[in-house]
C-alpha cells in the first residue's frame, strides 16, 4: 500500500509540476509584458528639467523598443522607423509632453511563441487645464508587436487601429 501511495504521490507531483510549468510559462510572460508596459507608462509620465536629464529619459524610453521598431500612426502620417528616431522625438518633445499624462487601458496580451506576442490597448493622453481643473482626454487604440530577446520583451511594431471602420 505504501508503494502505491508513493507512486500516486509522485504522479500527482509530476502532473502538478507540468501544470504549473504550462500555466506559469504563458502567464509569466504575460505578466512580464504587462509590467514592461507599465514601466514604459511610468517613464513617459516622468518629468525632467532638461539638459542631460531629457537625454537620459529619451534613452530610457528607447530601451522599451527594438532597434528596428516601426510606428505607424495611420493615414496621412509617414511611419516612424527606428529606436534612435523615437529617442530623438522623445527628447525634443519633452517640454510639450510634460503637460500630459499617459494611461494604458484595456490591455490584451496574446503570446504566440516564446519570443513573439501581440498586444492591443487603448492609450489615453490626459491634459489638465490648471485654471479650471478640467481634464481633456485623447484616446486611441493601438496594436503592438513584441519580441523577446535576452529575456526582455521589447516593442517591435506599433500600429494605430482605426476604430471607426
N, C-alpha and C positions, 0 to 999 in steps of 0.2 A: 504494500500500500504506500509506503514512503517513497518507493521508486516511482510509482505512478504520480504521486503528488509532486515530486521533484521534476518529472518530465512535464507535467501540466504547468507548473510554475515557470519553468524555463520557456515553454511555448508561449505562455502569456506575456512574459517579459520580452520575448522576441517580437511578438505581434505589437506590443505597446511601443517598443523601440522603433519599429518600421513606421507605425502610425505617427509617432512623434516626429520622425525624420521627414516624412512626407508633408505633414502639417506645418512644421516649422520652416521647411525649405521655402515654400511659396509665401507664407505669411511673414517669414523673416525678411525676405527680400521686399515684400510689400511694405513692411514696417520701415526698412532702410530707405526706400524711395520716399515714403511719406515724411520721414524725418529729414531727408535731404531737401525736399521741397519746403518744409517748414523753416529749415535753416536758411535757405535762399530768401524766403519771405522776410525773415528777420534781418538778413544782411541788406536787402533792398530798402527796408524801412529804417535802417540805421542812418544817422547823420554824421557829417564830418565838417570840420571848419575850413576845409580847402587844403591847398598845398599838397604835401605828400599824403595827407590823410585821404584825399579823394583818389589818389593813385592806388593806395593800398586797398581802399574799398572797391574800386573797379577790378583790381586783381582778385579780390575775394569773390566778387560776383562772377567773374570769369571762370573761377575754379569749378563752378557747377555745370559747365558746358564742355563739350568736346572741342578739340581744336578746329574741326571742320563743320561745326554746327551751322544749320541753315534755319533762318527765321523768316517765315512767310506770313506777313500780316494781312494778306488778302489783296483784293482788287485795288488797282491804282497805286500800289506800292511795290517797289523792287525788293526782292528777297535780300536779306542781310546774310552775308557769308562770313563765317569765321569768328572764333572766340576773341581774337585781337580787335576786330571791328566792334564787337559788343562791349568790350572793355573800354575802348576809346569813347564810345557813346555814353556809357555809364559815367565815365569821368567828366565829360563835357556837360552832361545833363544834370549833374548832382545839384547845382544851385536851384534849378527849376523843380526837380523831383522831390526836394526836401519838404515841400508843402503838401505832398501826397502821402497817403498810407496805402499799402497794398495788402489785400486779403485774398486768400485762396479758398474757394468753396467748392462743394460737390466734386471732390477729388475721387476719381475712379481709377484704380490701378489694375492692369491686366498684364501678368507676367507671361511671356511667350516661351522663354528659354532661360538658361542660367545667365545669359548675357544680353537679353533684349526684353523690353517691356514698353507698353503704351500707357499713357495717362491722359485722361480727359478731365478738364477742370474749368472752373469759372474764375477769372482774375478780375478783381474789382479794385479800382483806384478811387480812394475816397479823399476828398478835399474839404476841409472845414473852413467856412467863412468866419474869420476871427471876430469881426464886429457883431455879426448876428448869431453865431454859433451853429448856423445851419450847415448840413453836410450835403455835398453833391457826390453822386456815385456814377462812375462809368464802368460797366461790367461787360466783359467779352468772354466767349467760350474759346478754349484752345485744346488742341491735341498735341501731345508731346511724345516723341520717340526717344527712349532712353537706352543707353548701352552701359554695360558693366565691364570695367577693366580694372585690374589690380584691386578688386574688392570694392570699388566705388562706382555708384551709379551716376552717370552724367547725362545731361540733355543733349541729344544729337540733332533733334529736329523740333521746331515749334511751328505749328500751323494754326492760323485763325480759322474758326469754324463759323460759317455764316448760318446763323440760326433762323434767319427769315426765309430761307429757301425751302 
